[in-house]
Amino acid sequence: MLKNSLVTTLFLLVLCGIIHPLVTTAVGQAVFPQQANGSFIKEYDKVIGSKLIGQEFTSPAYLHGRPSPHHYSSYPEKTPQDQIQPVTGGSNDSNNNRELLQRVKTERNTFSQENGVPIQDIPVSILTASGSGLDGQITKQAADMQIHRMAQHSGLTEEKIRRIINQYTVQQNNQAIVNILEVNLKIKQFMHS
Protein backbone atom coordinates (compact mmCIF):
# COMPACT_ATOMS: atom_id res chain seq x y z
CA MET A 1 0.00 0.00 0.00
CA LEU A 2 2.77 2.44 0.95
CA LYS A 3 4.68 1.55 -2.23
CA ASN A 4 1.64 2.35 -4.41
CA SER A 5 1.15 5.70 -2.66
CA LEU A 6 4.80 6.64 -3.10
CA VAL A 7 4.79 5.63 -6.78
CA THR A 8 1.58 7.60 -7.41
CA THR A 9 2.96 10.65 -5.59
CA LEU A 10 6.25 10.49 -7.50
CA PHE A 11 4.40 10.02 -10.82
CA LEU A 12 2.14 13.02 -10.16
CA LEU A 13 5.10 15.11 -8.99
CA VAL A 14 6.98 14.43 -12.23
CA LEU A 15 3.87 14.83 -14.39
CA CYS A 16 2.45 17.99 -12.78
CA GLY A 17 5.64 19.56 -11.49
CA ILE A 18 8.03 18.94 -14.40
CA ILE A 19 6.43 17.60 -17.58
CA HIS A 20 3.29 19.78 -17.64
CA PRO A 21 5.13 23.10 -17.02
CA LEU A 22 7.77 22.24 -19.63
CA VAL A 23 5.18 21.27 -22.26
CA THR A 24 3.03 24.33 -21.51
CA THR A 25 6.06 26.62 -21.74
CA ALA A 26 7.24 25.00 -24.99
CA VAL A 27 3.80 25.28 -26.61
CA GLY A 28 3.45 28.90 -25.47
CA GLN A 29 6.89 29.80 -26.86
CA ALA A 30 6.20 28.01 -30.16
CA VAL A 31 2.63 29.17 -30.80
CA PHE A 32 2.36 32.50 -28.94
CA PRO A 33 5.92 33.76 -28.32
CA GLN A 34 4.99 37.46 -28.06
CA GLN A 35 2.20 36.83 -25.53
CA ALA A 36 4.12 34.17 -23.60
CA ASN A 37 6.96 36.63 -23.05
CA GLY A 38 4.80 39.46 -21.70
CA SER A 39 3.70 41.27 -24.90
CA PHE A 40 6.73 43.54 -24.60
CA ILE A 41 7.18 46.59 -26.80
CA LYS A 42 10.72 47.49 -27.77
CA GLU A 43 12.29 50.70 -28.97
CA TYR A 44 15.78 50.37 -30.44
CA ASP A 45 15.94 46.78 -29.12
CA LYS A 46 15.27 47.96 -25.56
CA VAL A 47 12.11 46.89 -23.75
CA ILE A 48 10.17 50.01 -22.83
CA GLY A 49 6.86 48.53 -21.78
CA SER A 50 4.14 46.00 -22.40
CA LYS A 51 1.04 46.23 -24.57
CA LEU A 52 -0.95 45.07 -21.56
CA ILE A 53 0.30 47.42 -18.84
CA GLY A 54 -0.31 51.15 -18.86
CA GLN A 55 2.16 53.93 -18.28
CA GLU A 56 1.54 57.46 -17.12
CA PHE A 57 1.83 60.03 -19.92
CA THR A 58 1.52 63.69 -18.97
CA SER A 59 2.86 65.51 -22.04
CA PRO A 60 0.03 67.23 -23.93
CA ALA A 61 1.48 65.85 -27.19
CA TYR A 62 0.60 62.29 -26.19
CA LEU A 63 -2.51 60.23 -25.63
CA HIS A 64 -3.48 60.11 -21.95
CA GLY A 65 -4.87 57.02 -20.28
CA ARG A 66 -7.16 56.31 -17.40
CA PRO A 67 -6.22 57.39 -13.89
CA SER A 68 -4.30 54.86 -11.82
CA PRO A 69 -4.46 54.83 -8.01
CA HIS A 70 -0.80 53.80 -7.99
CA HIS A 71 0.35 55.89 -10.98
CA TYR A 72 1.12 52.72 -12.98
CA SER A 73 3.89 51.84 -10.54
CA SER A 74 5.57 48.50 -11.03
CA TYR A 75 7.63 48.66 -7.85
CA PRO A 76 6.39 48.16 -4.32
CA GLU A 77 6.03 51.38 -2.41
CA LYS A 78 7.12 51.49 1.21
CA THR A 79 5.34 53.39 3.90
CA PRO A 80 7.24 55.12 6.70
CA GLN A 81 6.76 51.93 8.70
CA ASP A 82 8.48 49.96 5.87
CA GLN A 83 5.31 48.10 5.03
CA ILE A 84 5.09 47.25 1.35
CA GLN A 85 1.96 48.70 -0.26
CA PRO A 86 0.25 47.16 -3.28
CA VAL A 87 1.16 48.51 -6.71
CA THR A 88 -1.81 47.17 -8.62
CA GLY A 89 -5.50 47.16 -8.02
CA GLY A 90 -8.24 49.71 -7.90
CA SER A 91 -9.00 51.95 -4.99
CA ASN A 92 -12.04 49.83 -4.03
CA ASP A 93 -13.92 53.01 -3.19
CA SER A 94 -17.69 52.72 -3.42
CA ASN A 95 -19.59 54.84 -5.91
CA ASN A 96 -20.75 57.18 -3.14
CA ASN A 97 -17.32 57.68 -1.55
CA ARG A 98 -16.67 61.43 -1.27
CA GLU A 99 -12.99 61.16 -2.19
CA LEU A 100 -13.83 59.14 -5.30
CA LEU A 101 -16.56 61.57 -6.32
CA GLN A 102 -14.19 64.51 -5.88
CA ARG A 103 -11.43 62.73 -7.80
CA VAL A 104 -13.81 61.96 -10.70
CA LYS A 105 -15.06 65.56 -10.69
CA THR A 106 -11.49 66.84 -10.83
CA GLU A 107 -10.57 64.37 -13.60
CA ARG A 108 -13.67 65.39 -15.57
CA ASN A 109 -12.88 69.11 -15.29
CA THR A 110 -9.23 68.56 -16.21
CA PHE A 111 -10.11 66.37 -19.21
CA SER A 112 -12.70 68.91 -20.36
CA GLN A 113 -10.29 71.85 -20.10
CA GLU A 114 -7.31 70.08 -21.67
CA ASN A 115 -9.26 68.67 -24.61
CA GLY A 116 -12.01 71.24 -25.14
CA VAL A 117 -14.73 68.64 -24.64
CA PRO A 118 -18.06 69.44 -22.97
CA ILE A 119 -18.26 67.76 -19.56
CA GLN A 120 -21.46 65.87 -20.43
CA ASP A 121 -19.74 64.22 -23.46
CA ILE A 122 -16.81 62.71 -21.53
CA PRO A 123 -17.08 58.93 -21.16
CA VAL A 124 -16.95 57.65 -17.58
CA SER A 125 -14.29 55.08 -18.50
CA ILE A 126 -11.62 57.76 -19.02
CA LEU A 127 -12.36 59.27 -15.59
CA THR A 128 -12.17 56.12 -13.48
CA ALA A 129 -9.41 53.59 -12.87
CA SER A 130 -9.65 50.04 -14.11
CA GLY A 131 -9.91 47.15 -11.67
CA SER A 132 -6.17 46.51 -11.89
CA GLY A 133 -5.19 50.17 -12.02
CA LEU A 134 -2.81 49.23 -14.86
CA ASP A 135 -5.03 49.42 -17.94
CA GLY A 136 -2.95 50.14 -21.05
CA GLN A 137 -5.93 50.79 -23.31
CA ILE A 138 -8.72 53.33 -23.56
CA THR A 139 -11.86 53.45 -25.65
CA LYS A 140 -11.59 54.86 -29.15
CA GLN A 141 -14.15 57.48 -28.15
CA ALA A 142 -11.86 58.75 -25.37
CA ALA A 143 -8.84 58.66 -27.70
CA ASP A 144 -10.63 60.62 -30.43
CA MET A 145 -11.53 63.34 -27.91
CA GLN A 146 -7.80 63.98 -27.37
CA ILE A 147 -6.80 64.40 -31.03
CA HIS A 148 -7.15 68.20 -31.16
CA ARG A 149 -4.93 68.71 -28.07
CA MET A 150 -2.35 66.23 -29.35
CA ALA A 151 -2.18 67.96 -32.74
CA GLN A 152 -1.68 71.36 -31.13
CA HIS A 153 1.28 70.15 -29.06
CA SER A 154 2.91 67.52 -31.29
CA GLY A 155 3.08 69.46 -34.55
CA LEU A 156 1.27 66.63 -36.35
CA THR A 157 -2.00 67.14 -38.17
CA GLU A 158 -5.25 65.91 -36.66
CA GLU A 159 -5.68 63.59 -39.64
CA LYS A 160 -2.23 62.03 -39.06
CA ILE A 161 -3.02 61.44 -35.39
CA ARG A 162 -6.42 59.99 -36.30
CA ARG A 163 -4.72 57.52 -38.69
CA ILE A 164 -2.24 56.50 -35.97
CA ILE A 165 -5.06 55.94 -33.48
CA ASN A 166 -7.00 53.90 -36.05
CA GLN A 167 -3.88 51.80 -36.71
CA TYR A 168 -3.75 50.74 -33.05
CA THR A 169 -7.49 50.27 -32.54
CA VAL A 170 -8.89 46.77 -32.07
CA GLN A 171 -12.33 45.40 -31.31
CA GLN A 172 -12.61 43.82 -27.88
CA ASN A 173 -15.91 42.71 -26.36
CA ASN A 174 -17.85 44.67 -28.99
CA GLN A 175 -15.96 47.85 -28.13
CA ALA A 176 -13.21 49.67 -30.02
CA ILE A 177 -10.15 50.11 -27.80
CA VAL A 178 -6.83 51.84 -28.43
CA ASN A 179 -3.39 50.86 -27.11
CA ILE A 180 -1.93 54.00 -25.53
CA LEU A 181 1.76 53.03 -25.54
CA GLU A 182 1.76 52.00 -29.20
CA VAL A 183 0.03 55.22 -30.26
CA ASN A 184 2.42 57.36 -28.23
CA LEU A 185 5.50 55.61 -29.60
CA LYS A 186 4.29 56.27 -33.13
CA ILE A 187 3.54 59.92 -32.25
CA LYS A 188 7.05 60.22 -30.79
CA GLN A 189 8.55 58.67 -33.92
CA PHE A 190 6.82 61.19 -36.21
CA MET A 191 7.62 64.12 -33.92
CA HIS A 192 11.34 63.30 -34.08
CA SER A 193 11.56 62.51 -37.79
C-alpha positions as CSV (number, residue, x, y, z in Angstrom):
1,M,0.0,0.0,0.0
2,L,2.8,2.4,0.9
3,K,4.7,1.5,-2.2
4,N,1.6,2.4,-4.4
5,S,1.1,5.7,-2.7
6,L,4.8,6.6,-3.1
7,V,4.8,5.6,-6.8
8,T,1.6,7.6,-7.4
9,T,3.0,10.7,-5.6
10,L,6.2,10.5,-7.5
11,F,4.4,10.0,-10.8
12,L,2.1,13.0,-10.2
13,L,5.1,15.1,-9.0
14,V,7.0,14.4,-12.2
15,L,3.9,14.8,-14.4
16,C,2.4,18.0,-12.8
17,G,5.6,19.6,-11.5
18,I,8.0,18.9,-14.4
19,I,6.4,17.6,-17.6
20,H,3.3,19.8,-17.6
21,P,5.1,23.1,-17.0
22,L,7.8,22.2,-19.6
23,V,5.2,21.3,-22.3
24,T,3.0,24.3,-21.5
25,T,6.1,26.6,-21.7
26,A,7.2,25.0,-25.0
27,V,3.8,25.3,-26.6
28,G,3.5,28.9,-25.5
29,Q,6.9,29.8,-26.9
30,A,6.2,28.0,-30.2
31,V,2.6,29.2,-30.8
32,F,2.4,32.5,-28.9
33,P,5.9,33.8,-28.3
34,Q,5.0,37.5,-28.1
35,Q,2.2,36.8,-25.5
36,A,4.1,34.2,-23.6
37,N,7.0,36.6,-23.1
38,G,4.8,39.5,-21.7
39,S,3.7,41.3,-24.9
40,F,6.7,43.5,-24.6
41,I,7.2,46.6,-26.8
42,K,10.7,47.5,-27.8
43,E,12.3,50.7,-29.0
44,Y,15.8,50.4,-30.4
45,D,15.9,46.8,-29.1
46,K,15.3,48.0,-25.6
47,V,12.1,46.9,-23.8
48,I,10.2,50.0,-22.8
49,G,6.9,48.5,-21.8
50,S,4.1,46.0,-22.4
51,K,1.0,46.2,-24.6
52,L,-0.9,45.1,-21.6
53,I,0.3,47.4,-18.8
54,G,-0.3,51.1,-18.9
55,Q,2.2,53.9,-18.3
56,E,1.5,57.5,-17.1
57,F,1.8,60.0,-19.9
58,T,1.5,63.7,-19.0
59,S,2.9,65.5,-22.0
60,P,0.0,67.2,-23.9
61,A,1.5,65.9,-27.2
62,Y,0.6,62.3,-26.2
63,L,-2.5,60.2,-25.6
64,H,-3.5,60.1,-22.0
65,G,-4.9,57.0,-20.3
66,R,-7.2,56.3,-17.4
67,P,-6.2,57.4,-13.9
68,S,-4.3,54.9,-11.8
69,P,-4.5,54.8,-8.0
70,H,-0.8,53.8,-8.0
71,H,0.4,55.9,-11.0
72,Y,1.1,52.7,-13.0
73,S,3.9,51.8,-10.5
74,S,5.6,48.5,-11.0
75,Y,7.6,48.7,-7.9
76,P,6.4,48.2,-4.3
77,E,6.0,51.4,-2.4
78,K,7.1,51.5,1.2
79,T,5.3,53.4,3.9
80,P,7.2,55.1,6.7
81,Q,6.8,51.9,8.7
82,D,8.5,50.0,5.9
83,Q,5.3,48.1,5.0
84,I,5.1,47.3,1.4
85,Q,2.0,48.7,-0.3
86,P,0.3,47.2,-3.3
87,V,1.2,48.5,-6.7
88,T,-1.8,47.2,-8.6
89,G,-5.5,47.2,-8.0
90,G,-8.2,49.7,-7.9
91,S,-9.0,52.0,-5.0
92,N,-12.0,49.8,-4.0
93,D,-13.9,53.0,-3.2
94,S,-17.7,52.7,-3.4
95,N,-19.6,54.8,-5.9
96,N,-20.7,57.2,-3.1
97,N,-17.3,57.7,-1.6
98,R,-16.7,61.4,-1.3
99,E,-13.0,61.2,-2.2
100,L,-13.8,59.1,-5.3
101,L,-16.6,61.6,-6.3
102,Q,-14.2,64.5,-5.9
103,R,-11.4,62.7,-7.8
104,V,-13.8,62.0,-10.7
105,K,-15.1,65.6,-10.7
106,T,-11.5,66.8,-10.8
107,E,-10.6,64.4,-13.6
108,R,-13.7,65.4,-15.6
109,N,-12.9,69.1,-15.3
110,T,-9.2,68.6,-16.2
111,F,-10.1,66.4,-19.2
112,S,-12.7,68.9,-20.4
113,Q,-10.3,71.9,-20.1
114,E,-7.3,70.1,-21.7
115,N,-9.3,68.7,-24.6
116,G,-12.0,71.2,-25.1
117,V,-14.7,68.6,-24.6
118,P,-18.1,69.4,-23.0
119,I,-18.3,67.8,-19.6
120,Q,-21.5,65.9,-20.4
121,D,-19.7,64.2,-23.5
122,I,-16.8,62.7,-21.5
123,P,-17.1,58.9,-21.2
124,V,-16.9,57.7,-17.6
125,S,-14.3,55.1,-18.5
126,I,-11.6,57.8,-19.0
127,L,-12.4,59.3,-15.6
128,T,-12.2,56.1,-13.5
129,A,-9.4,53.6,-12.9
130,S,-9.7,50.0,-14.1
131,G,-9.9,47.1,-11.7
132,S,-6.2,46.5,-11.9
133,G,-5.2,50.2,-12.0
134,L,-2.8,49.2,-14.9
135,D,-5.0,49.4,-17.9
136,G,-2.9,50.1,-21.0
137,Q,-5.9,50.8,-23.3
138,I,-8.7,53.3,-23.6
139,T,-11.9,53.4,-25.7
140,K,-11.6,54.9,-29.2
141,Q,-14.1,57.5,-28.2
142,A,-11.9,58.7,-25.4
143,A,-8.8,58.7,-27.7
144,D,-10.6,60.6,-30.4
145,M,-11.5,63.3,-27.9
146,Q,-7.8,64.0,-27.4
147,I,-6.8,64.4,-31.0
148,H,-7.2,68.2,-31.2
149,R,-4.9,68.7,-28.1
150,M,-2.4,66.2,-29.3
151,A,-2.2,68.0,-32.7
152,Q,-1.7,71.4,-31.1
153,H,1.3,70.1,-29.1
154,S,2.9,67.5,-31.3
155,G,3.1,69.5,-34.5
156,L,1.3,66.6,-36.3
157,T,-2.0,67.1,-38.2
158,E,-5.3,65.9,-36.7
159,E,-5.7,63.6,-39.6
160,K,-2.2,62.0,-39.1
161,I,-3.0,61.4,-35.4
162,R,-6.4,60.0,-36.3
163,R,-4.7,57.5,-38.7
164,I,-2.2,56.5,-36.0
165,I,-5.1,55.9,-33.5
166,N,-7.0,53.9,-36.1
167,Q,-3.9,51.8,-36.7
168,Y,-3.7,50.7,-33.1
169,T,-7.5,50.3,-32.5
170,V,-8.9,46.8,-32.1
171,Q,-12.3,45.4,-31.3
172,Q,-12.6,43.8,-27.9
173,N,-15.9,42.7,-26.4
174,N,-17.9,44.7,-29.0
175,Q,-16.0,47.9,-28.1
176,A,-13.2,49.7,-30.0
177,I,-10.1,50.1,-27.8
178,V,-6.8,51.8,-28.4
179,N,-3.4,50.9,-27.1
180,I,-1.9,54.0,-25.5
181,L,1.8,53.0,-25.5
182,E,1.8,52.0,-29.2
183,V,0.0,55.2,-30.3
184,N,2.4,57.4,-28.2
185,L,5.5,55.6,-29.6
186,K,4.3,56.3,-33.1
187,I,3.5,59.9,-32.3
188,K,7.1,60.2,-30.8
189,Q,8.6,58.7,-33.9
190,F,6.8,61.2,-36.2
191,M,7.6,64.1,-33.9
192,H,11.3,63.3,-34.1
193,S,11.6,62.5,-37.8
